[in-house]
Amino acid sequence: MKFKNKIINRALTAAVLLVLQPAAWAESEMPAEPNIVQETESATDAVQTDAGGNTAETPSETEHKTGWWQTVKDNVRETWRSEHSELYIPLRTWHNRAIYSREKIKTFNEAPWGIGWGKVRDTPHNTTHSLGLMVFADSHNDPEPFLAYSWQRNWSVSENQKVSLGAFAGFTARSDYHYVPIPVAWPYVSYSYKNLSIQGMYFPGSKGNGNIAFFWAKYRF
């Protein structure tokens, strides 16, 4: 009886082994499935890492670094390094006669004697960038410095003439404000003949304040 049971047990064991062994062979011979997620991450890492092992910038990082502030800094740097310079000569300060009385006008200085110097460059897009400093006599005949960066769009009228519309941003300081730096940004117009430009702007204001037009000349070297 024991011998019979032993034979039965061995037969059952052999049958189980015969069933399981082909499955084990199939699993050992079947190629492993690729880990798509891992390969994707590896490919991404390869793209973001250069040959020297340095991590490359992602598109979002590059886009962030070339934003408007970086563009401003690049323009200022490029203008400052320009080989072209220009001379500024203040021409006229005009106080609106419809706002100021004749007696008040007599107390103002409208001859803004002064001088300035800056760097200038043109672009292929019919625009001009300038960076300069000008010092002139203000309405109270006190010195007023003006440091600004300007941008203007140009339209050719003829071979030697062009008209322009631009804007500037910078700082000024006045004696009646104890020479505390004052940020200023404003549009202006320009007419150019060859290397000489006449430019002007108008500052609006309230009764007894502002409402002043200012004109100056620029000569490019």
GIQUI-V122318 format. One line per field, one symbol per residue. phi: phi as a letter, one per 20 degrees, with the letter a starting at -180 (. if undefined). psi: psi as a letter, one per 30 degrees, with the letter a starting at -180 (. if undefined). burial: 1 if it has 16 or more other ideal C-beta (glycine too) atoms within 10 Angstrom, else 0. Layout:
phi: ???
psi: ???
burial: ???
//
This chain:
phi: .fffffffffffffffffffffffffffefffffeffffffffffffecefenefeffgffffffdffffffffffffffefedcbddcfdbdcegffdeffffgfeeeddegrabbadbbddfdmccdccbcccbeefemdfcebdbdccbddcfebfdcbdbcbbcbaccbcffdllfgdfcbaebdbcccledcdcbbcdfadfmbmlcdccbdcced
psi: eeeeeeeeeeeeeeeeeeefeeeeeeeffkkkkkjeeeeeeeeeeeefkafggkklkleeeeeefhaeeeeeeeeeeeeegkfkllkkjkekkkkjffekleeeefflkgjikallklkkkllfghlkkkjlkkklkafgglkjljklklkkkkkkeaefklllkallkaklklefgghkkkkkkllllkkkjcfkkklllkjlaajgkbhkkkkllkkk.
burial: 00000000000000000000000000000000000000000000000000000000000000000000000000100010010001110100101000110000000000010101011110000001111101111110000111111111010000000101010101011100000000000101010100001010110000000011011101010
//
